Amino acid sequence: MTTVDSSAMLATSALHMAREAERRRLARELHDGVVQSLTALVADLEYFRTRSLPASSEVSAEVAEKLLVWQELARESLLSMRQTLGGLRGGSELEAGLEAAIAALLARFEQSGYAVVYESNDWPRFLPDEYTINIYYMVREALTNIRKHAQASRITLFLFKLEEQLHIGIGDNGIGMPISSSSSPSPAGYRQGLIGLRERAALLDGLVTIESRPGEGTQIDIVIPLP
């Protein structure tokens, strides 16, 4: 082994160790701050909604409905944060690469009874960590929305590269999504997931489009310029 090769391996090892240390630090900070705050918020909302509101007022009924929506949003945020912490604390879900991680994720959906169609064409073998991580969590967030809200039996997922752009398409045959709706726990849960999905796409200068009709499922398409 040459001196150059040895130096490169040492540098790679040091970078890996630094990333692992940073992941553990972030996990501790998120748990001690955000997770504990969200846990307290969920408990306080539940207490206020079930014990502190008068039973017969029209205003109190409206407030109770809003509290239910807020509580669902807080629970969704708490679950998402705990999933993120699991990835930070344990072995990375992405150690085997993005496509392998997505295939493993879809395999769990198949085991739960979903019919899954997955295709990946001309997808780059190597992408910067920022792209790999954000794309994986966008796909996972979209699939989580399907599991929780869509009442679907079939999932389609396509990854491909076209004209210097990365394309991700996630679809289902569920009940459809009220893209602009007032208030009920299920649409609120959808909106919470879509906010995070759009924020991650924006970090990569990407664009998210959504097509959905009641009873005809939902299609989410993400287009991201190649780095």
Buried (B, 14 or more C-beta within 10 A) or exposed (E): EEEEEEEEEEEEEEEEEEEEEEBEEBBEEBBEEBBEEBBEBBEEBBEBBEEEBEEEEEEBEEBBBEBBBBBBBBBBBBBBBBBBBEBBEEEBBBEEBBBEBBBEBBEEBEEEEBEBEBEBEEBEEEBEEEBBBBBBBBBBBBBBBBBBBBEBEBBBBBBBBEEEEBBBBBBBBBBBBBBEEEEEBBBBBBBBBBEBBBEBBEEBEBBBEBBBEEEEBBBBBBBBEEE
